[in-house]
Amino acid sequence: MKKSVFLFLTIIVLAQTVLAQNSGAVEMADTMRDSGKIYVVVAVISIIFIGIVAYLFSIDKRVKKVEKGNG
């Protein structure tokens, strides 16, 4: 019961903060989009994400190999 009340109050507080923000355009995003720099940012973030995923898969592969060797 306490968890559900806490969750409900948390959702209400978060919803109020989201609704209280300005709905105006973000000047920095518009400037980056106009100059084409946003594509560089997206490319860098994508490369980082792909690198992290590849690293996690390689770690998983190594762990399976070690578990297979011990079992």
MDTraj code that builds the backbone (N, CA, C; nanometers):
import mdtraj as md
import numpy as np

residues = "MET LYS LYS SER VAL PHE LEU PHE LEU THR ILE ILE VAL LEU ALA GLN THR VAL LEU ALA GLN ASN SER GLY ALA VAL GLU MET ALA ASP THR MET ARG ASP SER GLY LYS ILE TYR VAL VAL VAL ALA VAL ILE SER ILE ILE PHE ILE GLY ILE VAL ALA TYR LEU PHE SER ILE ASP LYS ARG VAL LYS LYS VAL GLU LYS GLY ASN GLY".split()
xyz = np.array([
    [0.0825, -0.1195, 0.0000],
    [0.0000, 0.0000, 0.0000],
    [0.0870, 0.1261, 0.0000],
    [0.1889, 0.1253, 0.0856],
    [0.2758, 0.2423, 0.0933],
    [0.3516, 0.2627, -0.0379],
    [0.3915, 0.1503, -0.1005],
    [0.4645, 0.1620, -0.2266],
    [0.3789, 0.2257, -0.3345],
    [0.2542, 0.1837, -0.3430],
    [0.1672, 0.2376, -0.4475],
    [0.1376, 0.3862, -0.4238],
    [0.1211, 0.4268, -0.2995],
    [0.0974, 0.5677, -0.2689],
    [0.2220, 0.6495, -0.3026],
    [0.3389, 0.5973, -0.2654],
    [0.4644, 0.6661, -0.2965],
    [0.4838, 0.6777, -0.4475],
    [0.4562, 0.5709, -0.5197],
    [0.4690, 0.5729, -0.6653],
    [0.3724, 0.6730, -0.7271],
    [0.2501, 0.6758, -0.6793],
    [0.1506, 0.7696, -0.7303],
    [0.1936, 0.9143, -0.7073],
    [0.2414, 0.9444, -0.5871],
    [0.2857, 1.0808, -0.5571],
    [0.4084, 1.1186, -0.6400],
    [0.4978, 1.0239, -0.6609],
    [0.6161, 1.0502, -0.7431],
    [0.5766, 1.0820, -0.8860],
    [0.4830, 1.0069, -0.9402],
    [0.4372, 1.0310, -1.0768],
    [0.3716, 1.1681, -1.0881],
    [0.2936, 1.2056, -0.9898],
    [0.2280, 1.3366, -0.9926],
    [0.3319, 1.4492, -0.9884],
    [0.4323, 1.4363, -0.9013],
    [0.5358, 1.5391, -0.8913],
    [0.6136, 1.5493, -1.0216],
    [0.6499, 1.4358, -1.0807],
    [0.7237, 1.4374, -1.2066],
    [0.6390, 1.4959, -1.3194],
    [0.5120, 1.4653, -1.3205],
    [0.4243, 1.5183, -1.4245],
    [0.4134, 1.6706, -1.4127],
    [0.4090, 1.7215, -1.2910],
    [0.4012, 1.8664, -1.2728],
    [0.5264, 1.9354, -1.3225],
    [0.6428, 1.8770, -1.2976],
    [0.7659, 1.9399, -1.3428],
    [0.7766, 1.9365, -1.4947],
    [0.7268, 1.8315, -1.5554],
    [0.7304, 1.8237, -1.7015],
    [0.6361, 1.9266, -1.7622],
    [0.5202, 1.9407, -1.7060],
    [0.4226, 2.0354, -1.7586],
    [0.4622, 2.1805, -1.7300],
    [0.5459, 2.2024, -1.6290],
    [0.5839, 2.3379, -1.5930],
    [0.6938, 2.3932, -1.6830],
    [0.7561, 2.3089, -1.7626],
    [0.8644, 2.3557, -1.8474],
    [0.8096, 2.4353, -1.9642],
    [0.8966, 2.5183, -2.0210],
    [0.8578, 2.5973, -2.1375],
    [0.8334, 2.5061, -2.2564],
    [0.7352, 2.5386, -2.3332],
    [0.7090, 2.4589, -2.4531],
    [0.7711, 2.5249, -2.5757],
    [0.8530, 2.6271, -2.5545],
    [0.9178, 2.6977, -2.6647],
    [1.0278, 2.6132, -2.7268],
    [1.0727, 2.6566, -2.8421],
    [1.1773, 2.5844, -2.9134],
    [1.3111, 2.6019, -2.8421],
    [1.3952, 2.5029, -2.8565],
    [1.5281, 2.5074, -2.7974],
    [1.6214, 2.5715, -2.8995],
    [1.6773, 2.6841, -2.8619],
    [1.7591, 2.7616, -2.9553],
    [1.8862, 2.6866, -2.9943],
    [1.9491, 2.6203, -2.8967],
    [2.0735, 2.5499, -2.9266],
    [2.0496, 2.4375, -3.0280],
    [1.9411, 2.3621, -3.0125],
    [1.9121, 2.2531, -3.1057],
    [1.8841, 2.3068, -3.2456],
    [1.8118, 2.4173, -3.2524],
    [1.7833, 2.4770, -3.3835],
    [1.9111, 2.5256, -3.4509],
    [2.0012, 2.5856, -3.3721],
    [2.1273, 2.6351, -3.4271],
    [2.2124, 2.5195, -3.4777],
    [2.2191, 2.4102, -3.3987],
    [2.2998, 2.2950, -3.4398],
    [2.2398, 2.2267, -3.5622],
    [2.1089, 2.2235, -3.5694],
    [2.0424, 2.1622, -3.6849],
    [2.0655, 2.2456, -3.8105],
    [2.0585, 2.3762, -3.7969],
    [2.0791, 2.4651, -3.9114],
    [2.2218, 2.4559, -3.9660],
    [2.3193, 2.4435, -3.8763],
    [2.4581, 2.4391, -3.9205],
    [2.5045, 2.2983, -3.9557],
    [2.4225, 2.1973, -3.9298],
    [2.4570, 2.0596, -3.9643],
    [2.5389, 1.9886, -3.8584],
    [2.5651, 2.0522, -3.7466],
    [2.6463, 1.9910, -3.6420],
    [2.5702, 1.8825, -3.5657],
    [2.4386, 1.8858, -3.5711],
    [2.3601, 1.7865, -3.4983],
    [2.3883, 1.6472, -3.5519],
    [2.4195, 1.6370, -3.6815],
    [2.4490, 1.5067, -3.7404],
    [2.5817, 1.4525, -3.6876],
    [2.6752, 1.5408, -3.6608],
    [2.8022, 1.4994, -3.6015],
    [2.7792, 1.4471, -3.4599],
    [2.6967, 1.5160, -3.3845],
    [2.6661, 1.4738, -3.2481],
    [2.5981, 1.3370, -3.2494],
    [2.5006, 1.3192, -3.3365],
    [2.4300, 1.1912, -3.3460],
    [2.5260, 1.0811, -3.3890],
    [2.6165, 1.1096, -3.4807],
    [2.7129, 1.0095, -3.5267],
    [2.8068, 0.9679, -3.4135],
    [2.8551, 1.0641, -3.3376],
    [2.9460, 1.0329, -3.2263],
    [2.8750, 0.9500, -3.1198],
    [2.7535, 0.9881, -3.0857],
    [2.6775, 0.9121, -2.9860],
    [2.6504, 0.7709, -3.0368],
    [2.6198, 0.7562, -3.1647],
    [2.5953, 0.6237, -3.2222],
    [2.7207, 0.5371, -3.2177],
    [2.8346, 0.5951, -3.2503],
    [2.9601, 0.5203, -3.2467],
    [2.9929, 0.4758, -3.1043],
    [2.9727, 0.5627, -3.0093],
    [2.9972, 0.5273, -2.8691],
    [2.9038, 0.4149, -2.8265],
    [2.7765, 0.4243, -2.8614],
    [2.6794, 0.3212, -2.8247],
    [2.7155, 0.1871, -2.8879],
    [2.7520, 0.1879, -3.0156],
    [2.7894, 0.0639, -3.0842],
    [2.9151, 0.0046, -3.0192],
    [3.0097, 0.0881, -2.9812],
    [3.1301, 0.0395, -2.9136],
    [3.0995, -0.0245, -2.7801],
    [3.0102, 0.0362, -2.7028],
    [2.9725, -0.0207, -2.5730],
    [2.9025, -0.1548, -2.5923],
    [2.8114, -0.1627, -2.6888],
    [2.7405, -0.2882, -2.7145],
    [2.8380, -0.3971, -2.7589],
    [2.9313, -0.3648, -2.8466],
    [3.0304, -0.4631, -2.8916],
    [3.1171, -0.5091, -2.7746],
    [3.1565, -0.4178, -2.6888],
    [3.2370, -0.4528, -2.5724],
    [3.1593, -0.5464, -2.4793],
    [3.0316, -0.5181, -2.4569],
    [2.9507, -0.6040, -2.3703],
    [2.9342, -0.7433, -2.4298],
    [2.9158, -0.7524, -2.5609],
    [2.9053, -0.8835, -2.6239],
    [3.0363, -0.9608, -2.6119],
    [3.1497, -0.8917, -2.6261],
    [3.2778, -0.9617, -2.6134],
    [3.2999, -1.0103, -2.4701],
    [3.2600, -0.9306, -2.3722],
    [3.2721, -0.9733, -2.2328],
    [3.1817, -1.0937, -2.2075],
    [3.0600, -1.0915, -2.2612],
    [2.9680, -1.2031, -2.2444],
    [3.0261, -1.3300, -2.3053],
    [3.0872, -1.3171, -2.4203],
    [3.1480, -1.4321, -2.4875],
    [3.2608, -1.4903, -2.4020],
    [3.3438, -1.4041, -2.3443],
    [3.4540, -1.4499, -2.2591],
    [3.4022, -1.5181, -2.1331],
    [3.2984, -1.4611, -2.0735],
    [3.2430, -1.5191, -1.9510],
    [3.1845, -1.6568, -1.9800],
    [3.1149, -1.6715, -2.0916],
    [3.0612, -1.8031, -2.1279],
    [3.1725, -1.9034, -2.1490],
    [3.2824, -1.8605, -2.2092],
    [3.3961, -1.9483, -2.2336],
    [3.4581, -1.9936, -2.1015],
    [3.4714, -1.9017, -2.0059],
    [3.5274, -1.9350, -1.8745],
    [3.4334, -2.0284, -1.7994],
    [3.3018, -2.0003, -1.8058],
    [3.2062, -2.0863, -1.7360],
    [3.2071, -2.2268, -1.7951],
    [3.2180, -2.2360, -1.9254],
    [3.2212, -2.3662, -1.9918],
    [3.3473, -2.4432, -1.9527],
    [3.4571, -2.3731, -1.9360],
    [3.5835, -2.4364, -1.8979],
    [3.5831, -2.4878, -1.7550],
    [3.5128, -2.4186, -1.6665],
    [3.5074, -2.4597, -1.5247],
    [3.4043, -2.5684, -1.5006],
    [3.3037, -2.5769, -1.5875],
    [3.1929, -2.6699, -1.5657],
    [3.2156, -2.7967, -1.6298],
])
top = md.Topology()
chain = top.add_chain()
for i, resn in enumerate(residues, 1):
    res = top.add_residue(resn, chain, resSeq=i)
    for name in ("N", "CA", "C"):
        top.add_atom(name, md.element.get_by_symbol(name[0]), res)
traj = md.Trajectory(xyz[None], top)
